[in-house]
Each structure stands twice: as C-alpha cells, then as structure tokens.
Amino acid sequence: MPESKRRKPRSKGPTPPKRAIPKDAPESPRWYVALMAGLMAVGVILVLVRFFFRTDQWVLLLGLIAISAGFIMTTNYR
C-alpha cells in the first residue's frame, strides 16, 4: 500500500506583504490626519441629521461621500 505524503510545516511568522512600502517614504502630515478624521465625523453627523430631522436626500448623499472620502484617505496614511 502506498504511503501518503507528509504535510509541509507551517511558517511561524506572518506572511510578507505583496507590495513593499519603501522605508524612506515620507510620513503623513498632521493636517492629513485631521482632514481624514474630520471628513468621517462630518459625514456621520450629516447622515444623522438626515434621519433625525427628515431633511432632503442630498444631505444623506453628501454624508456618505464624506465618509467614503475619509476612508479612501486612510489607505494612503503612513
């Protein structure tokens, strides 16, 4: 009867990233963090205003756009 193959040992460390970030990449400025957090906060406030005060649909749209812009900015944060 044939023997089954042995499993490969698992690596003990985390998997390396597919895209390496250069070590000399500049750090994000402070205003970038403030703008990112501000956009998300204003977006949440606009969404809440839309539902509590029964305003127009464009307020909800603006809030969702602001939240989305804040989250997109988080992908470039260093």
N, C-alpha and C positions, 0 to 999 in steps of 0.2 A: 504494500500500500504506500502511495507517495506521501511525503511529509509536506505539511503546509508551510508556507513562507512565514518568516518572522516579521513582525512589525518593526518599522523604523522607530528609533527612540524620538520622543518629542523634544523639541528645542526648549530650553529652560528660560530663555529671555523673550522679550517682546519682539514682534516682527518689525523689521526695519521699514521706514516709510518709503513709498514708491517715488515720491518727489522730495528730494533733499532741499532743505532751506539753507541757503548759504550762511555761514557763521558771521560774515561781515555785513549782513543785511541791517539796515538802519532800524532803530526802534521807533515805534509809532509815537507821534507827538501827543501831548496831553489833550489838546483840543479835539483830536480824533476820538478819544475815548469819551469825552464829554458829549460830542455830537452824536456818537453812536448810542449812548445811553439816553440822551435827550430825545432822539427820534423815536426810540422804542417807548419811552414814557409818554410822550405826546400822542403817539399812536394809540396806546392803551386808553388814555384819557378821552380821545376823540371817539373811540368805539363805545366807551361807557356813556359818554354824553349822548350819543345817538340812541342808545337803548333806554336811558333814564328819562330823557326829555323829549323823546319821539320827534327828533329832527329829521331832516331830509336824508336820503340815501347817500348823497355825495359826502357827507361827514363820515359815514362808515367807510366809504371808499378811500378817502384821504387818510383815515386812521390805519387802514390795512396797508396802504402804500408806505406810510411812515414806519410801521413795524417791519415791513419787508425790507426797506432800505437799511434799517438798523441791523437786521440780521445779515444782510449781504455785507455790510461793513465789518461784521465780526470775522468773516473769512479772511480779510486782509490784515487783521490786527496782529502785531508782533510784540 
